[in-house]
Amino acid sequence: MYKLFAITNRHLCNNDFLQQIQTICLLNEKNTMIKSVSIVLREKDLSENDYKDLAIKVLEICKKNNTECILHTYYKVARELNCKKIHLPLHVLKSKPDICKEFNDVGVSIHSVNEAIEAVNLGATYIIAGHIFETDCKKDVPPRGLSFLSSVCSLVNIPVYAIGGILPENAQKAINVGADGVCIMSGLMTCENPRVFI
């Protein structure tokens, strides 16, 4: 069993976006493969105000469905909405290292072993490492692979979640080399039924 982060991208969504969030939340009910599902609201193209409007709706859906929601990048919005979980690009955490004191959970995206160590030293409580497998999201960039993931997992003392080309059929490979869980974006955003997909 592993933890699953559903990373949002409303542009990929074939269904109504908020309905898709609701359906993904339902994966927390009696799923044998997954320990828990969390929503990471990663809509980086939105203005801060538009992100806040969407975050209010998504937080409400997650609360009703007893699902963890992690806001992304916009830490001022998270602060305003009293959301104690934030995921940040490394450069944002580097520019605001005191931000960790304001949140219970601070995740950071990393793309190298050195970045992983730096994130830990800055106070991150978990990291997302990628990209592990080939993915259309990064078509011309070779994947970093399972050996990279294994190195990161063995060098840090906080949870590591794998991202990039993760599918239900390869997720266990990431867990086997030390990841605490996986992140899926495209698969969960584009599928008709997340229960069938997972």
N, C-alpha and C positions, 0 to 999 in steps of 0.2 A: 504493500500500500504506500502511496506517495501523495504529497500535496500538489495540487494543480492550480496554477495561476492562469486565469483566462484574461489575456491582454486584449483590450478593446481596440477596434478600428471600425468606426461606423461606416466608412466608405466601402468596406468589403462586405458589409451586411446585406444579404439578399432579403431578409425578413425585416419587419419593423425593428429598429435597433433596441428600443426599450423592451420589446417583447422577447427579443433574443437574450437580453440580460436576464430577464425573468426566467426563461427556460434554462439558461446555464446555471442559475442559482439552484434550480431543482435537482441538479446533479449531486447536491449534498445529501439528498435523501437516499439512503440505503444503496450506496454504490460500493461494490466489493473491491474495485481496483483503487479507488481514490479515498484517501484519508479525509481530505477537505478540498473544497474549491473556493478560491478567492477571486474577486474581480479587481483587475487593475485598470482604472479608467485613464487610458493613455490616448488622449485626443489632442495632440500637440499643435494641430493647425488652428485650433479655436483661440479666439481672444480670451483674456482672463475672465471677462464678464460672461461670455458665452459658455466657457468651461464651467463657471460657477453654476449657471442655470442648469446645465446638463448634470453636473455633479449632485445637485439637490435631488433631482429625479432618480438618479442611479443609487444614491445613498439610501433613499426611501425604499426602493425595490429591495436592495440588499438587506436592509433592516427587517423588512416584513418577512424575508425568507431566511433570516438568521445566517447571512452570508457576509464574510469579511469583505470590505471594500477598501481599496488602497487608492488614494488619489495620486496623480502623477505630475511632477514638475511644478505645478502651481501651489507652492507651500502657503502662500498668503490666503488662497481660497480654502485650503485644508484647515488653516488656523481659524478663519471666519466661520466655517461650518462645523468646527469642533471635531474634525476627523483626525484621529491621533496616529494615522498611518499614512506615510508618504513615500513615493518612489522618486528618486532624483537621478538625473544624469550626473556623472562624476564631476563635471566642471561646475555644476551648480553647488554641489556640496563643498567643493574646494573654495568657492567664492563666499560661502556662508557656513563655515564649519560649526558655528554655534547652533545651527538649526536642529541638531540631534537632541538638544536639551528640551525642545518643544514637542517632540513626538515620541510615542512609545515604540514605533517601528519606523526605521529609515532604511529603505532599500536603495541599492545603487547598481546601475548597469555597468559591467566591465567587459573589456575585450582583450585583456592580457593578464598574466600572472602579476606583474608589477602594479597594474591598476587594482587588482583584487586586494593586494596587501595595503595599498594606499587607502582604499575604501574602508578597510578594517581599522586602520590607524586614525581615520577621520571620524570613526564612530558609527559606521553602518551596522545595522543589526542583521542584515542578510544581503546577499548579492545575487544578481542575475547574470550568468556568464554565457556568452555566445559569440558568434552563432556556431552551433555544434554540428548540425547536418546541413546539407544543401537546402536552400530555400529560395523561392521566387522573390521574396522580399529583398534579398541581396544576391541577385542573379550573377553578377560578375565578380563576386568576392568569394574565394574558396573558403569552405567551412574550417573552423579551427579543430574540430574533431574531438573524439572521446579522450585522447591522451591529454589534450589541453584541459578539458573538464576535470579529469582525474588529478592533474597537477594543482589546479585551483583548489579542489576539495581537500587535498592533503595538506595544503599550506595555510588554510584559514580555519578559524575556530568558530565561524558563524555559518548558518545555513546557506547552501548554494543551490540555486535553481537554474536548470539548463533551458536555453531558448534557441530557436532557430531550426526549422525543419522538423520539429517534434511532432510525432504522430502516435496514436495509441500503440502501433506495432513496434516503434523503436524507443518509446519512453523508458522501458525497463532497462535498456542498455545504459541510459544516463544514470539511472538509480544504481545500477550494478557497479559503476565506477565511483560512487560516493555522493552523487547529488541527492539532496533532500526532497526534490520535487522537480517538476517541469513547468514550462510556460508554453501555452499554445495560443496563437492569435488567429491566423488564417483559417485553420480547420474549424474552430469554434464559431468564427464570425460568418463563414460561408455555408456551413452545413444547415440542412433543413431542420434536423432534429439532433441537438447535442447528446441526448441519451443514446441514440443509435450510433452516433459518431464515436463516443467514448465506449 
